[in-house]
Amino acid sequence: MKTSTRVCVIGGGVVGCSVLYHLTRLGWSDVMLLDRSDLTSGSTWHAAGGFHTLNGDTNMAALQGYTIRLYRELEELTGLSCGLHHVGGVTLADSPERMDMLKAERAKHRFMGLETEILGPDEIKAIAPITNVEGVLGGLYDPLDGHLDPSGTTHAYAKAARMAGAEIETHCMVRETTPRADGTWDVVTDKGTIHAEHVVNAAGLWAREVGAMAGCYLPLHPMEHQYLVTDDVPEIYERGQEHPHVMDPGGESYLRQEGRGLCIGFYEQKARPWAVDGTPWTFGHELLPDDYDKIEDSIAFAYRRYPVLERAGVKSVIHGPFTFAPDGNPLVGPVPGLRNYWSACGVMAGFSQGGGVGLTLAQWMVEGEPERDVFAMDVARFGRWITPGYTLPKVVENYRMRFSVAYPNEELPAARPFRTTPVHDIFDGMGAVWGQQYGLEVPNYFAEGDEPRYETPTFRRSNAFEATAREVRAVREGVGINEVQNFGKYLVTGSGARGWLDRIMAGRIPKPGRISLTPMLAPSGRLIGDFTVACLDEGRFRLTASYGAQDVHMRWFDAQLTGDVAVENISDRSTGFQIAGPRARDLLAKVTRADVSADAFRFLDVKRLPLGLMQATVQRVSFTGDLGYEIYVDAMEQRALWHLLWEAGQELGLKPFGMRAMMSLRLDKFFGAWLREFSPDYTPFETGMDRFIRWNKDFIGKAAALKERYTGAARKLCAFIVEAGDADVIAYEPIWLDGRVRGFCTSGGYSHYAGKSVALGFVPSDHAKEGQEVEIEILGEMRKARLVTQPLFDADGARMRG
C-alpha cells in the first residue's frame, strides 16, 4: 500500500468507486480508495438495483440520466457486465393531485430532452398487465427506467478506475483523519498512515463516524428498508418479454421483475431508523431480521394492486439499512470549515445517482466547480445549526414521504418549530401561517378571523390566495412590515476589505454611506451570488444575500481570503424588519429624530439612525420594489424595535406581510430571486445582471464574462403575462415557440397588484422582444403568454427612488 496520494477515497460502495473512476476520467491518476472490508460491503450489496430519472429537481434528474447512460460505457470499457435491464417504468397516479404532479414532471422533461409520456389506464394495463388499474387515473412512463446488478456495476467502476491508475485497498480500516497545517491530511489506518492532499468521505453507512474523525457532523441517518423477492410467477415467465417497473405511490411500493418472479419493495409509514447511536464497525455482509409487521398494510395494498402476488410465494426477504439526508438528496461537495475534505454520502438512490455524484465531485475537485447548479445535493445546503436531533425526525419524515405528492407550497411538519426569532410568539399571535427556510420559522402569510392556520398543499392557487392579496394591498396602498431575519448577512472588515470585495464581486463597491447591487461570479463566469453591498465606513462593509446560502457563501469567502480581511457571518446576530409602501417614510420619520426626507436619505443610502432606545443600521432598499427601508439591530433588540414600529404605525395602517406577498410583490417589478432566476446554471448576460458589472477592474470570472460580452448570450431572461386558469407558473414549465419547446420558466405566480399571472423564464435572445407570443405548458395545458418589458408597478422607479 502506498503511503502518499493526491486523493484518498474512504468507502468502497458504488458511490466511492464512482468518485474514484471519475477522478481518473478527468485526469487524476494518483488516487486511491480504502474500504474496511470488501467492495460493496455496506448498503450496496443488498440494494434492489433499480434506476430511474424521475426527480423533482431538474439538475438532479439530468445527473440521474447521465448515470443511466454511463452504464453501457462502463461495460464497453471494462468488459464487465453491469447486468442492465432497460425495461422502462411507469409511475401510477390514483388521485387528481398526483396526476397534476406527473403532468408537471412531464412538462419539465420536455425541455430536458427526456422522452417520457403520460399514459391512460388502458395503456398502463397494456404494458404492465399484472397491474390492477382500478382507481388509477393515469401514469408517467419513462423508457430509461430499469435495474442492474449492484455488485457487477460497482466492480465495473472499480476496474475502470484501476485501468486508469487508481489503487484500491480493501480490508483496510481507517482509524483517524488528521489535518495538517497546509490543508493536507494524514489518514491513519490499521495498515499504516497515508498522506493525502484530499480526503473524500464516501463511507455510506459509516459516513457519520468517518466525518466525526475530521471533527464534522454530516446530517444523515440510516433507515431500515425491506423488499421481497417472490417465487416463480407464470404471468411473468410466460410473458415473452420483461415486465416494466411499476411505481405505485398510493401503495408506497415499487415493483419489478426478478428472474421468473417479482421484486417488490416498500416505503412504509411504520418507518424505523437504524443505528441511532452510530453504525457498528462490525456490521457488513449481513441483513436485519425480517419484519413483516411494519409492512403488513403495504402488502395488503400490493395484493389489491397486483393480484398475482397473492398466489406467489416469497422466495427471500431483503431487509437492510441505507442512509438518508433530511431532504432525501445526497450530501456532496467540499465540507464547510475544512480544507480539502469532501463529502460523497447520503446517496440513498445510489444506482440512479451514483454516476452523477461521482462526476460532480470529480469536476469540483479537478476543475474547481461542477458544470451545473448542484445546490440540491450540496453538503453546504444544511448549515452549522443542524443537529442529530433535527436530522432523525426529518429523515423518518422523508422516508415516509418518499412516494408522496411533492407540492410546491407544502410545509413539512417534522422537527418544527426549531429555530425562531425573538418575535415568533408575536407573529404567531397575529395569525402567522409558518414556513421554514434553512431551519428558520418564517411567516408565509397571516390568517385573519376564521381563516385556517394551514395552507392547503396544491399545484394550483391555494387558500392563501386571498390573504396574500390582502397583504399586497397593504404594502402598495399604505405600509407593510416584514422580518429581515431570513437574509444572509456578512460583515467584511479590514484595511484590505475594499480591494478584496473588488476582486470577488463583479460589480461596483460603494463609497461610505452607499449601497450597491452586484453579482458574484465563479471563474467560469456563472453566477454564484447576488449581493447587496453596503459600505458602513471605509474598511467596514455589510453584505446581504440569500439566507439559505450561508454556508455556500462562507465556504467561498474562506477559500478566497487574503491580506488584512476578515469575514463574519452575522446572519443570526443582526436582525430586524423591512417596512415598505408609500407611507414607509412617514413611519420611519415617526420613530427617529434624524432627517429621513427624500433628499437627506436617498435611494441606496445606508445610515446609522437613532430609533427609540436603539442605534439601527437602515438601508433604503426593498425587494418589494416599493419605497422601503431595511432596519437592522442586534437580535436582542428586535422585540423593542417591533414595539416601536408597531405602535407608531397604527395610525398609518401598518400591516404585517409574509413571504407569499413578498414573492407576489417582486413579480410586479420582474425582480429575480436566488436559485430561481439567479443560480450557477446562468450567467450575468442571460439574466440581465450584466448591467451591474464594472469592467474597469479585475474580478473573479472576468475573462469568461468578457467572452460572453463579445459573443452575446444565446438566451435571455424575460417576463411574460400568462392567460392562466387556476394554476400559475411554479418553475421549469416549458415555453413553446412555433410548435417547439424553445425555453423554460424559472418562477412565476400571481401579481395581486396588477391582477395578472406572471412568469419569468428564458427564451432565445432573438425572440426576447416586447409582445412576443408564446405558449407555456402548465399542468399539461397550453396557456397563451405574451412577453412584456415594462414592469407592472412603478415602471420608471419614481416611487422606489423618490
GITAUR-V218933 format. One record per pair of residues at least 24 apart in sequence whose ideal C-beta (glycine too) atoms are under 6 Angstrom apart, sorted by the first residue. I is the first residue (numbers start at 1). GAP is how many residues later the second one is. D is the distance in whole Angstrom. If there is no record, write none. Layout:
BEGIN
I_GAP_D, I_GAP_D
END
This chain:
BEGIN
1_168_5, 1_190_5, 3_191_6, 4_191_4, 5_25_6, 5_27_5, 5_191_5, 6_24_4, 6_25_6, 6_191_5, 7_24_4, 7_191_5, 8_24_6, 8_179_5, 8_186_6, 8_188_4, 8_191_5, 9_24_4, 9_191_4, 9_193_6, 10_24_6, 10_164_5, 10_191_6, 10_193_5, 10_200_6, 11_191_4, 11_192_4, 11_193_6, 12_27_4, 13_29_5, 13_31_4, 13_191_5, 14_30_5, 14_140_5, 14_336_5, 14_340_5, 15_187_5, 15_329_5, 15_332_5, 15_335_6, 15_339_5, 15_342_6, 16_186_3, 17_137_5, 17_140_4, 17_141_5, 18_139_5, 18_336_5, 18_337_6, 18_340_3, 19_181_6, 19_183_6, 19_325_5, 19_339_5, 19_342_5, 20_141_4, 20_146_5, 21_136_5, 21_139_5, 21_140_4, 22_336_4, 22_337_5, 22_340_4, 23_339_5, 24_137_5, 24_140_3, 24_142_5, 26_336_5, 26_340_4, 28_338_6, 29_135_6, 29_136_3, 31_135_5, 32_135_4, 33_135_5, 34_135_5, 34_138_5, 34_140_6, 35_135_5, 36_137_5, 37_247_5, 38_132_5, 39_115_6, 39_119_6, 40_111_5, 40_114_5, 41_243_5, 41_244_6, 42_162_4, 42_163_5, 43_161_5, 43_162_6, 43_279_4, 44_106_5, 44_110_6, 46_272_5, 46_274_4, 47_103_5, 48_179_5, 48_217_6, 49_98_5, 49_99_5, 49_101_5, 49_302_6, 50_97_5, 51_95_6, 51_300_5, 51_301_4, 52_37_6, 52_93_5, 52_300_6, 53_61_6, 53_89_6, 53_91_5, 56_350_5, 57_319_4, 58_50_6, 58_674_5, 59_313_5, 59_314_6, 60_316_5, 63_293_3, 64_288_5, 64_289_6, 66_289_6, 66_290_5, 67_288_3, 67_289_5, 68_76_5, 70_285_4, 74_82_4, 74_86_6, 77_83_5, 78_78_5, 78_81_4, 78_82_5, 80_76_4, 80_79_6, 81_71_5, 82_66_5, 82_70_5, 82_71_4, 82_74_6, 83_65_5, 83_66_3, 83_69_5, 84_64_5, 85_61_5, 85_62_5, 86_60_4, 87_59_5, 87_155_5, 87_157_5, 88_55_5, 88_57_5, 88_156_4, 89_53_5, 89_56_3, 89_155_5, 89_156_3, 90_34_6, 90_49_4, 90_51_5, 90_156_6, 91_48_6, 91_49_5, 91_156_4, 92_44_5, 92_47_5, 92_156_5, 93_44_5, 93_45_5, 93_46_6, 94_41_5, 94_42_5, 94_156_4, 97_308_5, 98_307_5, 99_38_5, 99_39_6, 100_359_4, 100_679_5, 101_304_5, 102_38_4, 103_676_5, 103_677_4, 104_675_6, 106_34_6, 107_626_5, 107_627_6, 107_670_5, 108_624_4, 110_624_4, 110_631_5, 111_623_5, 111_630_5, 111_633_4, 116_24_6, 116_26_5, 117_24_5, 127_117_6, 128_116_6, 128_118_5, 130_105_5, 130_176_5, 130_178_5, 131_115_6, 132_173_5, 145_100_5, 147_109_6, 176_37_6, 177_36_5, 177_37_5, 183_156_4, 183_157_5, 198_142_5, 199_142_5, 200_142_5, 200_144_6, 201_142_5, 201_144_6, 202_142_4, 205_74_5, 206_73_5, 207_138_4, 214_127_6, 216_119_5, 218_113_6, 219_106_6, 219_107_6, 219_163_5, 219_167_5, 219_172_4, 220_103_5, 220_105_5, 220_126_4, 221_52_6, 221_170_6, 221_171_6, 221_174_4, 222_52_4, 222_53_5, 222_99_4, 222_101_5, 223_50_6, 223_101_6, 223_176_5, 224_48_5, 224_50_5, 224_64_6, 224_97_6, 225_97_6, 226_69_6, 226_93_4, 227_38_3, 227_91_5, 228_36_6, 228_86_5, 228_89_6, 229_29_5, 229_34_5, 229_86_5, 229_87_5, 230_31_4, 230_32_5, 230_82_4, 230_85_6, 231_30_6, 231_81_6, 231_82_4, 231_84_5, 232_28_4, 232_29_5, 233_28_5, 233_29_6, 233_75_5, 233_79_5, 235_73_5, 248_57_5, 249_154_4, 251_50_4, 251_51_6, 251_54_5, 252_46_5, 252_151_5, 253_49_5, 266_29_5, 266_32_4, 267_135_4, 267_136_6, 268_26_6, 268_27_5, 268_30_5, 269_131_5, 270_24_4, 271_125_5, 271_128_5, 271_129_5, 273_123_6, 274_47_4, 287_32_5, 287_33_5, 288_31_5, 290_27_5, 290_29_6, 322_26_6, 324_24_5, 324_71_5, 324_74_6, 326_65_6, 326_68_4, 326_69_6, 328_70_5, 329_47_5, 329_48_5, 330_27_6, 330_47_4, 331_48_4, 332_25_6, 332_28_6, 332_29_6, 332_45_5, 333_31_6, 333_45_5, 333_46_5, 335_44_6, 336_44_5, 336_215_4, 336_219_5, 343_36_4, 369_153_5, 372_309_6, 373_306_5, 373_307_4, 373_308_4, 380_171_4, 380_172_5, 380_175_6, 383_55_6, 383_167_6, 383_168_5, 385_54_5, 390_25_5, 390_28_6, 407_50_4, 408_322_5, 409_53_6, 410_47_4, 411_24_5, 417_24_5, 421_64_5, 422_216_5, 422_217_5, 423_215_6, 423_219_5, 437_49_5, 437_110_6, 437_111_6, 438_109_5, 438_110_4, 440_46_6, 442_44_5, 442_217_6, 443_215_4, 444_214_5, 444_215_5, 444_216_5, 445_213_4, 445_215_5, 446_210_6, 460_266_5, 460_267_4, 461_265_5, 464_196_5, 468_192_4, 468_193_5, 468_196_6, 469_283_4, 471_186_4, 471_190_4, 472_189_5, 472_192_5, 472_280_4, 472_281_6, 474_181_4, 475_105_5, 475_106_5, 475_149_6, 475_182_6, 476_277_5, 478_103_5, 478_105_5, 478_175_4, 479_100_6, 479_102_4, 479_104_4, 479_105_5, 479_108_5, 479_173_5, 479_175_5, 480_100_6, 480_101_6, 480_175_5, 480_177_4, 481_96_5, 481_98_5, 481_173_6, 481_175_5, 482_96_5, 482_175_5, 483_94_6, 484_92_5, 484_94_5, 484_146_5, 485_90_5, 486_61_4, 487_57_5, 487_60_6, 488_57_5, 488_58_6, 488_59_5, 488_62_5, 488_83_5, 489_55_6, 489_81_5, 489_82_5, 489_85_5, 490_53_4, 490_77_6, 490_79_6, 491_51_6, 491_77_5, 491_79_5, 492_49_4, 492_75_5, 493_47_5, 493_73_5, 494_70_4, 494_71_4, 494_72_5, 495_44_6, 495_69_5, 496_67_4, 496_68_4, 496_69_5, 497_42_5, 497_44_6, 497_68_5, 500_65_5, 502_195_6, 503_196_6, 504_56_5, 504_196_6, 506_187_5, 506_193_5, 507_185_4, 507_186_6, 507_187_6, 508_186_5, 510_25_5, 512_25_5, 512_26_6, 515_89_4, 515_91_5, 515_104_6, 515_106_6, 517_175_5, 518_174_5, 519_165_5, 519_170_4, 521_179_6, 521_180_3, 522_179_6, 523_178_6, 524_180_5, 525_158_6, 525_176_5, 525_179_3, 525_180_5, 526_154_5, 526_157_6, 527_151_5, 527_155_6, 528_152_6, 530_144_5, 530_148_5, 534_72_4, 534_85_6, 546_128_4, 573_62_6, 574_58_5, 575_60_5, 575_63_5, 576_55_5, 576_56_4, 576_57_5, 576_65_6, 577_54_6, 578_44_6, 578_50_6, 578_52_5, 579_50_6, 580_42_5, 580_44_4, 580_46_5, 580_48_3, 581_45_6, 583_69_5, 584_43_5, 584_44_5, 586_66_6, 587_62_5, 587_65_6, 588_41_6, 590_58_4, 591_53_5, 591_57_5, 598_204_6, 603_198_4, 612_32_4, 623_43_6, 624_41_4, 625_43_6, 625_44_3, 625_175_6, 627_172_5, 663_86_6, 664_85_6, 664_88_5, 667_82_6, 667_84_5, 667_91_4, 668_83_5, 668_85_5, 668_124_5, 668_125_4, 669_122_5, 670_49_4, 670_121_6, 676_70_5, 676_71_4, 677_40_6, 677_69_5, 677_83_6, 683_25_6, 685_28_4, 686_27_5, 686_29_6, 687_30_5, 688_29_6, 713_52_6, 715_47_4, 715_49_6, 716_49_5, 716_52_4, 717_45_6, 718_45_6, 718_50_5, 718_69_5, 719_41_6, 719_69_6, 720_39_5, 720_65_4, 720_67_6, 721_35_5, 721_65_5, 721_67_6, 722_35_4, 722_37_5, 722_54_6, 722_61_5, 722_63_4, 723_60_6, 723_61_5, 724_33_4, 724_59_6, 727_51_5, 727_52_5, 728_29_5, 729_30_4, 733_43_5, 733_44_6, 733_45_6, 734_43_5, 735_26_6, 735_28_6, 735_39_5, 735_41_6, 736_39_4, 737_37_5, 751_41_6, 753_40_6, 754_38_4
END
